[in-house]
């Protein structure tokens, strides 16, 4: 019984023996050293000599001769040597028994494969990136739900969907408002509600210097009384 990776390819020919072993987890491959077949070389030389001298010897090209070259005890011995060579590259997990490559699938700190003992840094980086992607998707959905896409659509039975390039209704300028209390001033020189002169500078928070866009009793930046 050969205790090694379950996935391997036999690349042997009539010229020699070579095997490719694959990681049980990710499939990364390892190629064993080529081992020359003495029988295969002898058959090739005999066939070449027969062609040169006109002997008509063609047994070296037959399927039977190729099978003799790549099969039998010599092939088994070559496979055993290749397995020992491959074991120097792959690592066997003590938990699941899989043979895995050291470049991608082996956790050297835990002495196990990363499927049984995931790498903490890799898992943290993956979870971090996934969390940011999930948050981005959620925020985009929330933003889309709060955006009005149909305010310009006429829903009457005989109407068509408004064109995106249709002229939008012109907005009327807002009436003058008092910078102190927000009461409509109109063309008056003083606010009829609090007496503040029209056109006076906007209020400024005494605590932090913030200038709110609309009149307010408390500063929206620091909470201080305006």
Backbone as CSV, one residue per row, in Angstrom:
resi,resn,N_x,N_y,N_z,CA_x,CA_y,CA_z,C_x,C_y,C_z
1,UNK,0.845,-1.197,0.000,0.000,0.000,0.000,0.875,1.239,0.000
2,UNK,0.583,2.168,-0.901,1.343,3.405,-1.006,0.595,4.505,-0.277
3,UNK,1.188,5.026,0.762,0.569,6.095,1.542,1.060,7.447,1.022
4,UNK,0.273,8.003,0.124,0.648,9.301,-0.440,-0.612,9.955,-0.990
5,UNK,-0.431,11.021,-1.778,-1.587,11.736,-2.308,-2.463,10.816,-3.141
6,UNK,-3.768,11.063,-3.082,-4.707,10.231,-3.834,-4.711,10.596,-5.315
7,UNK,-4.277,11.800,-5.634,-4.326,12.268,-7.017,-2.912,12.318,-7.603
8,UNK,-2.660,11.493,-8.620,-1.373,11.560,-9.304,-1.557,11.091,-10.747
9,UNK,-0.627,11.507,-11.592,-0.655,11.149,-12.998,0.596,10.358,-13.341
10,UNK,0.412,9.292,-14.098,1.537,8.478,-14.559,1.932,8.967,-15.951
11,UNK,3.074,9.617,-16.046,3.547,10.180,-17.305,4.627,9.315,-17.942
12,UNK,4.713,8.067,-17.539,5.761,7.168,-18.040,5.543,6.854,-19.519
13,UNK,6.647,6.672,-20.212,6.626,6.266,-21.615,7.574,5.094,-21.783
14,UNK,7.789,4.693,-23.051,8.737,3.607,-23.287,10.177,4.045,-23.057
15,UNK,10.390,5.349,-22.894,11.752,5.869,-22.659,12.103,5.976,-21.179
16,UNK,11.097,6.019,-20.328,11.385,6.150,-18.907,10.151,6.406,-18.085
17,UNK,10.364,6.737,-16.812,9.276,6.852,-15.856,9.270,8.249,-15.231
18,UNK,8.079,8.808,-15.114,7.904,10.103,-14.465,6.469,10.203,-13.976
19,UNK,6.301,10.845,-12.816,4.974,10.923,-12.197,4.728,12.346,-11.697
20,UNK,3.484,12.745,-11.771,3.077,14.064,-11.269,2.092,13.856,-10.120
21,UNK,2.448,14.363,-8.941,1.606,14.246,-7.758,0.910,15.581,-7.493
22,UNK,-0.346,15.536,-7.106,-1.143,16.742,-6.880,-1.562,16.860,-5.420
23,UNK,-1.563,18.086,-4.926,-2.009,18.364,-3.562,-3.449,17.903,-3.385
24,UNK,-3.732,17.218,-2.275,-5.082,16.707,-2.025,-6.092,17.823,-1.801
25,UNK,-5.632,19.033,-1.536,-6.553,20.126,-1.217,-6.733,21.081,-2.395
26,UNK,-5.654,21.666,-2.899,-5.776,22.689,-3.948,-5.407,22.183,-5.326
27,UNK,-4.738,21.028,-5.430,-4.395,20.483,-6.735,-3.055,20.915,-7.274
28,UNK,-2.294,21.717,-6.538,-0.956,22.088,-6.991,-0.129,20.832,-7.257
29,UNK,0.657,20.856,-8.340,1.370,19.659,-8.749,2.852,19.663,-8.432
30,UNK,3.413,18.458,-8.333,4.854,18.262,-8.131,5.295,17.159,-9.082
31,UNK,6.301,17.443,-9.911,6.787,16.493,-10.905,8.027,15.784,-10.382
32,UNK,7.996,14.460,-10.430,9.162,13.691,-9.992,10.245,13.735,-11.066
33,UNK,11.461,13.390,-10.665,12.574,13.350,-11.612,12.362,12.219,-12.623
34,UNK,12.760,12.460,-13.866,12.613,11.451,-14.912,13.610,10.317,-14.679
35,UNK,13.105,9.071,-14.715,13.944,7.891,-14.542,13.988,7.124,-15.861
36,UNK,15.168,6.987,-16.434,15.315,6.347,-17.740,15.026,4.849,-17.642
37,UNK,14.307,4.359,-18.645,14.000,2.936,-18.717,15.073,2.224,-19.539
38,UNK,15.787,1.300,-18.939,16.834,0.568,-19.645,16.255,-0.262,-20.783
39,UNK,15.112,-0.908,-20.527,14.469,-1.725,-21.556,13.981,-0.858,-22.705
40,UNK,13.435,0.317,-22.365,12.941,1.195,-23.413,14.058,1.721,-24.285
41,UNK,15.186,2.089,-23.680,16.332,2.571,-24.450,16.888,1.462,-25.348
42,UNK,16.968,0.239,-24.813,17.484,-0.889,-25.603,16.585,-1.158,-26.804
43,UNK,15.285,-1.119,-26.611,14.349,-1.339,-27.714,14.480,-0.248,-28.762
44,UNK,14.689,0.996,-28.321,14.835,2.101,-29.261,16.099,1.938,-30.094
45,UNK,17.211,1.541,-29.432,18.463,1.355,-30.159,18.353,0.201,-31.149
46,UNK,17.701,-0.874,-30.729,17.548,-2.033,-31.615,16.695,-1.674,-32.815
47,UNK,15.627,-0.923,-32.575,14.742,-0.535,-33.666,15.448,0.399,-34.637
48,UNK,16.277,1.327,-34.085,17.012,2.250,-34.942,18.029,1.492,-35.795
49,UNK,18.715,0.511,-35.187,19.709,-0.266,-35.934,19.051,-1.087,-37.030
50,UNK,17.896,-1.666,-36.739,17.210,-2.478,-37.742,16.760,-1.634,-38.918
51,UNK,16.326,-0.412,-38.659,15.924,0.478,-39.743,17.129,0.892,-40.587
52,UNK,18.281,1.123,-39.909,19.473,1.557,-40.614,20.025,0.447,-41.506
53,UNK,20.008,-0.805,-41.001,20.577,-1.934,-41.739,19.561,-2.625,-42.627
54,UNK,18.280,-2.204,-42.495,17.266,-2.811,-43.341,16.833,-4.179,-42.905
55,UNK,16.958,-4.460,-41.601,16.566,-5.782,-41.118,15.052,-5.945,-41.071
56,UNK,14.326,-4.847,-41.022,12.871,-4.949,-40.955,12.346,-5.263,-39.568
57,UNK,13.172,-5.076,-38.534,12.726,-5.368,-37.162,11.863,-4.208,-36.677
58,UNK,10.577,-4.467,-36.395,9.677,-3.399,-35.952,8.995,-3.700,-34.650
59,UNK,9.468,-4.667,-33.908,8.794,-5.026,-32.660,8.883,-3.913,-31.639
60,UNK,9.904,-3.065,-31.743,10.071,-1.996,-30.772,8.958,-0.972,-30.834
61,UNK,8.225,-0.919,-31.933,7.142,0.043,-32.061,5.796,-0.530,-31.655
62,UNK,5.738,-1.783,-31.355,4.459,-2.406,-31.061,3.958,-2.014,-29.682
63,UNK,2.639,-2.111,-29.504,2.036,-1.798,-28.214,2.533,-2.759,-27.140
64,UNK,2.833,-3.978,-27.554,3.320,-4.972,-26.587,4.677,-4.567,-26.016
65,UNK,5.567,-4.067,-26.849,6.893,-3.682,-26.385,6.822,-2.434,-25.499
66,UNK,5.932,-1.499,-25.853,5.762,-0.296,-25.023,5.222,-0.682,-23.652
67,UNK,4.277,-1.629,-23.631,3.724,-2.071,-22.353,4.802,-2.737,-21.505
68,UNK,5.692,-3.491,-22.146,6.806,-4.121,-21.416,7.728,-3.063,-20.828
69,UNK,7.896,-1.954,-21.569,8.829,-0.920,-21.123,8.299,-0.143,-19.932
70,UNK,7.004,0.161,-19.915,6.462,1.018,-18.856,5.814,0.222,-17.730
71,UNK,5.657,-1.061,-17.863,5.015,-1.862,-16.831,5.993,-2.774,-16.126
72,UNK,5.464,-3.585,-15.230,6.277,-4.587,-14.574,7.029,-4.062,-13.370
73,UNK,7.963,-4.853,-12.833,8.712,-4.483,-11.624,9.477,-3.175,-11.768
74,UNK,10.010,-2.904,-12.958,10.771,-1.664,-13.133,9.873,-0.451,-12.931
75,UNK,8.661,-0.542,-13.439,7.704,0.568,-13.273,7.329,0.737,-11.805
76,UNK,7.087,-0.381,-11.121,6.727,-0.320,-9.705,7.857,0.270,-8.874
77,UNK,9.079,-0.107,-9.198,10.230,0.424,-8.476,10.387,1.923,-8.716
78,UNK,10.119,2.349,-9.963,10.214,3.772,-10.283,9.131,4.565,-9.559
79,UNK,7.930,4.005,-9.473,6.842,4.684,-8.759,7.160,4.812,-7.275
80,UNK,7.723,3.767,-6.694,8.089,3.813,-5.277,9.124,4.903,-5.020
81,UNK,10.117,5.013,-5.901,11.138,6.046,-5.746,10.540,7.441,-5.907
82,UNK,9.585,7.584,-6.846,8.940,8.877,-7.057,8.098,9.273,-5.849
83,UNK,7.441,8.300,-5.224,6.640,8.564,-4.024,7.534,9.083,-2.903
84,UNK,8.674,8.458,-2.696,9.591,8.913,-1.658,10.101,10.323,-1.955
85,UNK,10.291,10.615,-3.238,10.722,11.956,-3.631,9.622,12.972,-3.363
86,UNK,8.381,12.609,-3.686,7.267,13.523,-3.479,6.984,13.778,-2.011
87,UNK,7.221,12.812,-1.166,6.988,12.986,0.265,7.902,14.044,0.864
88,UNK,9.027,14.298,0.206,9.921,15.338,0.696,9.361,16.735,0.429
89,UNK,8.419,16.819,-0.503,7.825,18.119,-0.852,6.499,18.350,-0.123
90,UNK,5.620,17.361,-0.148,4.302,17.502,0.469,4.372,17.221,1.973
91,UNK,3.347,17.680,2.700,3.225,17.415,4.137,1.900,16.701,4.390
92,UNK,1.932,15.735,5.286,0.716,15.008,5.626,0.116,15.569,6.908
93,UNK,-1.166,15.919,6.857,-1.861,16.456,8.026,-2.087,15.351,9.045
94,UNK,-1.735,15.613,10.283,-1.887,14.606,11.332,-3.340,14.422,11.743
95,UNK,-4.229,15.312,11.313,-5.637,15.234,11.714,-6.502,14.527,10.664
96,UNK,-6.368,14.963,9.385,-7.220,14.381,8.348,-6.473,13.391,7.463
97,UNK,-5.128,13.392,7.525,-4.335,12.453,6.741,-4.051,12.880,5.321
98,UNK,-4.543,14.041,4.891,-4.321,14.486,3.522,-2.887,14.979,3.338
99,UNK,-2.390,14.772,2.124,-1.072,15.288,1.757,-1.279,16.606,1.017
100,UNK,-0.696,17.686,1.539,-0.954,19.010,0.981,0.367,19.718,0.677
101,UNK,0.279,20.718,-0.206,1.471,21.469,-0.603,1.843,22.477,0.479
102,UNK,3.126,22.771,0.642,3.556,23.717,1.678,3.321,25.169,1.292
103,UNK,3.160,25.462,-0.009,3.047,26.847,-0.442,1.697,27.455,-0.099
104,UNK,0.607,26.679,-0.181,-0.742,27.232,-0.063,-1.540,26.615,1.082
105,UNK,-1.430,25.316,1.260,-2.389,24.592,2.104,-1.831,24.086,3.427
106,UNK,-0.629,24.453,3.790,-0.023,23.909,5.017,0.143,25.002,6.060
107,UNK,-0.338,24.742,7.286,-0.169,25.643,8.418,0.984,25.109,9.260
108,UNK,2.153,25.678,9.049,3.350,25.167,9.722,3.276,25.352,11.233
109,UNK,2.626,26.433,11.692,2.554,26.698,13.126,1.734,25.618,13.845
110,UNK,0.678,25.130,13.191,-0.188,24.118,13.799,0.212,22.706,13.405
111,UNK,1.122,22.582,12.422,1.549,21.280,11.917,0.366,20.487,11.372
112,UNK,-0.566,21.186,10.747,-1.739,20.582,10.127,-2.070,21.359,8.853
113,UNK,-2.936,20.775,8.040,-3.358,21.490,6.838,-4.285,22.641,7.238
114,UNK,-4.407,23.626,6.353,-5.209,24.809,6.679,-6.706,24.511,6.691
115,UNK,-7.099,23.380,6.152,-8.509,22.995,6.242,-8.854,22.575,7.672
116,UNK,-7.937,21.909,8.344,-8.147,21.487,9.730,-7.751,22.581,10.720
117,UNK,-6.726,23.352,10.390,-6.243,24.422,11.269,-6.057,25.677,10.431
118,UNK,-7.128,26.436,10.206,-7.024,27.635,9.356,-6.001,28.627,9.887
119,UNK,-5.342,29.308,8.953,-4.374,30.328,9.316,-5.104,31.557,9.839
120,UNK,-4.754,32.005,11.051,-5.487,33.097,11.710,-5.412,34.395,10.909
121,UNK,-4.227,34.737,10.430,-4.065,35.995,9.704,-4.846,35.986,8.394
122,UNK,-4.806,34.858,7.704,-5.550,34.758,6.444,-7.047,34.839,6.689
123,UNK,-7.529,34.156,7.731,-8.952,34.185,8.041,-9.393,35.581,8.461
124,UNK,-8.542,36.277,9.237,-8.863,37.627,9.673,-8.950,38.576,8.478
125,UNK,-7.985,38.481,7.560,-7.998,39.339,6.380,-9.217,39.065,5.513
126,UNK,-9.562,37.787,5.365,-10.730,37.430,4.557,-12.020,37.929,5.200
127,UNK,-12.144,37.735,6.526,-13.346,38.188,7.224,-13.461,39.708,7.196
128,UNK,-12.314,40.393,7.318,-12.310,41.854,7.284,-12.812,42.369,5.936
129,UNK,-12.281,41.810,4.860,-12.694,42.228,3.527,-14.163,41.897,3.276
130,UNK,-14.604,40.721,3.734,-15.994,40.313,3.536,-16.941,41.206,4.312
131,UNK,-16.554,41.582,5.535,-17.401,42.458,6.354,-17.559,43.830,5.706
132,UNK,-16.463,44.371,5.161,-16.552,45.668,4.503,-17.425,45.596,3.254
133,UNK,-17.304,44.501,2.503,-18.132,44.344,1.307,-19.610,44.225,1.679
134,UNK,-19.920,43.466,2.756,-21.307,43.315,3.191,-21.872,44.654,3.668
135,UNK,-21.058,45.425,4.415,-21.508,46.731,4.904,-21.764,47.686,3.739
136,UNK,-20.903,47.639,2.736,-21.082,48.491,1.563,-22.379,48.167,0.843
137,UNK,-22.682,46.870,0.686,-23.926,46.477,0.023,-25.142,46.931,0.820
138,UNK,-25.080,46.773,2.144,-26.197,47.177,2.994,-26.420,48.687,2.927
139,UNK,-25.325,49.457,2.968,-25.445,50.910,2.904,-25.988,51.371,1.557
140,UNK,-25.598,50.702,0.488,-26.117,51.056,-0.823,-27.606,50.772,-0.919
141,UNK,-28.057,49.665,-0.318,-29.483,49.356,-0.315,-30.271,50.384,0.493
142,UNK,-29.713,50.764,1.652,-30.396,51.765,2.471,-30.434,53.112,1.757
143,UNK,-29.345,53.465,1.083,-29.313,54.728,0.347,-30.325,54.707,-0.803
144,UNK,-30.419,53.569,-1.477,-31.371,53.451,-2.580,-32.805,53.560,-2.098
145,UNK,-33.088,53.010,-0.912,-34.455,53.050,-0.383,-34.877,54.457,0.032
146,UNK,-33.915,55.295,0.385,-34.245,56.660,0.805,-34.190,57.657,-0.356
147,UNK,-33.828,57.191,-1.544,-33.764,58.057,-2.720,-35.077,58.005,-3.476
148,UNK,-35.594,59.191,-3.848,-36.856,59.277,-4.589,-36.567,59.154,-6.080
149,UNK,-37.017,58.055,-6.682,-36.800,57.833,-8.106,-38.036,58.153,-8.947
150,UNK,-39.172,58.416,-8.320,-40.427,58.532,-9.074,-41.130,59.861,-8.850
151,UNK,-40.451,60.836,-8.286,-41.115,62.112,-8.028,-41.545,62.795,-9.321
152,UNK,-40.844,62.559,-10.427,-41.189,63.194,-11.693,-42.053,62.345,-12.587
153,UNK,-42.554,61.214,-12.062,-43.371,60.318,-12.877,-44.844,60.659,-12.697
154,UNK,-45.529,60.886,-13.810,-46.969,61.170,-13.804,-47.716,59.844,-13.809
155,UNK,-48.455,59.563,-12.746,-49.121,58.271,-12.589,-50.557,58.268,-13.108
156,UNK,-50.993,59.336,-13.789,-52.339,59.337,-14.345,-52.469,58.292,-15.450
157,UNK,-53.695,57.825,-15.672,-53.930,56.700,-16.582,-53.470,56.993,-18.004
158,UNK,-53.651,58.216,-18.481,-53.330,58.552,-19.863,-51.966,59.218,-20.016
159,UNK,-51.114,59.066,-19.016,-49.805,59.713,-19.066,-48.720,58.681,-19.331
160,UNK,-47.610,59.153,-19.832,-46.447,58.309,-20.061,-45.392,58.626,-19.014
161,UNK,-44.429,57.738,-18.899,-43.360,57.971,-17.928,-42.562,59.193,-18.353
162,UNK,-42.303,60.052,-17.404,-41.587,61.282,-17.715,-40.177,60.978,-18.186
163,UNK,-39.737,61.692,-19.183,-38.383,61.511,-19.711,-37.368,62.071,-18.726
164,UNK,-36.245,61.392,-18.568,-35.214,61.925,-17.660,-34.720,63.299,-18.084
165,UNK,-34.848,63.626,-19.390,-34.383,64.910,-19.890,-35.468,65.973,-19.910
166,UNK,-36.666,65.624,-19.414,-37.757,66.590,-19.414,-37.414,67.755,-18.491
167,UNK,-37.915,68.915,-18.865,-37.629,70.120,-18.068,-38.266,69.992,-16.699
168,UNK,-37.513,70.284,-15.675,-38.012,70.202,-14.314,-38.683,71.513,-13.940
169,UNK,-39.719,71.456,-13.111,-40.390,72.692,-12.709,-39.434,73.617,-11.981
170,UNK,-39.535,74.878,-12.289,-38.648,75.866,-11.703,-39.054,76.127,-10.264
171,UNK,-38.104,76.027,-9.384,-38.387,76.229,-7.969,-38.435,77.717,-7.654
172,UNK,-39.440,78.093,-6.858,-39.591,79.470,-6.431,-38.590,79.768,-5.316
173,UNK,-37.996,80.923,-5.370,-37.041,81.258,-4.301,-37.737,81.324,-2.956
174,UNK,-37.070,80.852,-1.958,-37.654,80.836,-0.619,-37.806,82.268,-0.092
175,UNK,-38.883,82.502,0.698,-39.113,83.827,1.274,-38.020,84.148,2.271
176,UNK,-37.694,85.453,2.418,-36.673,85.865,3.370,-37.072,85.426,4.769
177,UNK,-36.129,84.854,5.472,-36.383,84.381,6.828,-35.450,85.082,7.788
178,UNK,-35.925,85.243,9.003,-35.126,85.883,10.041,-33.957,84.982,10.403
179,UNK,-32.786,85.563,10.495,-31.601,84.773,10.836,-31.552,84.401,12.306
180,UNK,-32.453,84.986,13.113,-32.454,84.713,14.539,-33.494,83.679,14.930
181,UNK,-34.755,83.858,14.432,-35.833,82.945,14.839,-36.403,82.151,13.695
182,UNK,-36.069,82.510,12.439,-36.566,81.775,11.297,-37.913,82.235,10.796
183,UNK,-38.514,83.224,11.401,-39.831,83.714,10.983,-39.715,84.417,9.633
184,UNK,-40.754,84.262,8.777,-40.742,84.928,7.479,-40.739,86.435,7.658
185,UNK,-39.797,87.108,6.970,-39.647,88.556,7.096,-40.258,89.292,5.906
186,UNK,-40.179,88.665,4.722,-40.681,89.333,3.533,-39.807,90.529,3.171
187,UNK,-40.442,91.705,2.924,-39.698,92.913,2.575,-39.502,93.838,3.774
188,UNK,-39.883,93.362,4.967,-39.762,94.195,6.169,-38.303,94.383,6.530
189,UNK,-38.013,95.511,7.181,-36.653,95.805,7.599,-36.307,95.126,8.908
190,UNK,-37.328,94.771,9.702,-37.110,94.098,10.981,-38.056,92.908,11.068
191,UNK,-37.610,91.878,11.785,-38.428,90.679,11.964,-39.640,91.027,12.812
192,UNK,-40.865,90.753,12.332,-42.054,91.054,13.118,-42.213,90.139,14.327
193,UNK,-41.392,89.101,14.413,-41.529,88.152,15.517,-40.580,88.471,16.661
194,UNK,-39.312,88.764,16.338,-38.329,89.009,17.400,-37.624,90.355,17.269
195,UNK,-37.864,91.085,16.170,-37.287,92.411,16.007,-35.872,92.441,15.479
196,UNK,-35.315,91.300,15.087,-33.959,91.274,14.541,-33.948,91.965,13.185
197,UNK,-32.958,92.837,12.918,-32.894,93.510,11.615,-32.798,92.507,10.480
198,UNK,-33.545,92.765,9.394,-33.495,91.888,8.228,-32.103,91.944,7.608
199,UNK,-31.609,90.813,7.157,-30.289,90.759,6.539,-29.166,90.698,7.545
200,UNK,-29.493,90.530,8.819,-28.446,90.440,9.836,-27.630,89.162,9.633
201,UNK,-26.442,89.189,10.138,-25.567,88.027,9.994,-26.157,86.806,10.683
202,UNK,-25.814,85.647,10.163,-26.303,84.404,10.758,-25.747,84.238,12.157
203,UNK,-26.538,83.633,13.035,-26.063,83.430,14.413,-24.873,82.487,14.443
204,UNK,-23.974,82.740,15.379,-22.782,81.920,15.543,-22.750,81.393,16.966
205,UNK,-22.454,80.083,17.105,-22.392,79.486,18.441,-21.241,80.109,19.218
206,UNK,-21.538,80.545,20.436,-20.514,81.155,21.272,-19.541,80.124,21.827
207,UNK,-19.992,78.868,21.852,-19.132,77.833,22.424,-18.091,77.301,21.446
208,UNK,-18.547,76.974,20.203,-17.619,76.350,19.260,-17.446,77.137,17.973
209,UNK,-18.246,78.211,17.776,-18.116,79.025,16.576,-18.833,78.466,15.368
210,UNK,-19.645,77.415,15.544,-20.366,76.813,14.415,-21.482,77.742,13.937
211,UNK,-21.685,77.810,12.613,-22.744,78.627,12.023,-23.798,77.704,11.421
212,UNK,-24.902,77.486,12.090,-25.948,76.602,11.546,-26.628,77.240,10.342
213,UNK,-27.074,76.411,9.394,-27.738,76.910,8.199,-29.099,77.516,8.526
214,UNK,-29.820,76.891,9.456,-31.147,77.382,9.838,-31.120,77.818,11.301
215,UNK,-31.977,78.782,11.662,-32.030,79.231,13.066,-32.366,78.076,13.993
216,UNK,-31.721,78.039,15.132,-31.946,76.982,16.103,-31.642,77.503,17.500
217,UNK,-32.285,76.930,18.490,-32.082,77.366,19.871,-30.802,76.792,20.456
218,UNK,-30.395,75.622,19.947,-29.186,74.971,20.469,-28.262,74.634,19.304
219,UNK,-26.983,74.702,19.565,-25.990,74.437,18.526,-26.021,72.950,18.151
220,UNK,-26.199,72.628,16.863,-26.219,71.208,16.457,-24.839,70.566,16.484
221,UNK,-23.790,71.360,16.684,-22.444,70.826,16.700,-21.982,70.450,18.101
222,UNK,-22.220,71.374,19.080,-21.751,71.110,20.441,-22.876,71.035,21.468
223,UNK,-24.098,71.442,21.074,-25.240,71.381,21.996,-25.403,72.587,22.870
224,UNK,-24.531,73.599,22.711,-24.629,74.795,23.518,-25.806,75.672,23.105
225,UNK,-26.278,76.506,24.010,-27.396,77.384,23.705,-26.926,78.502,22.798
226,UNK,-27.701,78.758,21.741,-27.351,79.794,20.770,-27.676,81.171,21.318
